[in-house]
């Protein structure tokens, strides 16, 4: 069922007119097709191309911006027991693509769909081009995203996040006030997508933090299937091993 749904989404979106492209500064994108499957480009692979990721150690960057209460909550969180992504539940878009690093880009006239490779956890990030944010968007894992073009750059503005997710893999918390702005453009002749991200949260962060990542367009538009913990017996073995420390500690009589 998941595979049929993804195939249907791909057929619908790619059949729409292509309107996204690089262009001269100040002009609306013309005919460049960004449709494709992208994978995170590591720093070593980018050497000599003039591309340099900003704030590669994202956990370190975020922690330096946390409010005291948020840092205390992070330190009190059990990274094994409380990680929803580890048990195939939603974990939001902050760790995807910076953490997972693979996604399918599907543009159309009114909405751009970013389908994450880890389909069980991050799902689909939709950027709407034909409307504003709702007045009071309900909190969700991926938030509400609207976008507009500034020359050859797509600016995506996202609000309405649930506070259940982490800002990255070190369990950094945030609140429903989180606001994310992404500036996305095609670089190096369409071979890469550059995403510059700014995240702010007046309650959880002392100030906004930013990072830049590059994603290389892959030869195939069809990403391989990636089912989260498809083998239940293997998942149980991994889970029990990961929680052994907590299990052992619970048996100690104090």
Secondary structure as UniProt FT lines:
FT   HELIX           2..14
FT   TURN            25..26
FT   STRAND          36..40
FT   HELIX           43..46
FT   TURN            47..50
FT   HELIX           58..64
FT   HELIX           68..76
FT   TURN            79..82
FT   HELIX           84..87
FT   TURN            94..100
FT   STRAND          102..107
FT   STRAND          111..116
FT   TURN            119..122
FT   STRAND          124..128
FT   TURN            135..136
FT   STRAND          144..150
FT   TURN            151..152
FT   STRAND          153..159
FT   TURN            163..164
FT   TURN            169..170
FT   TURN            176..177
FT   STRAND          179..187
FT   TURN            188..191
FT   STRAND          192..200
FT   TURN            202..204
FT   STRAND          209..217
FT   TURN            228..229
FT   HELIX           232..242
FT   HELIX           244..251
//
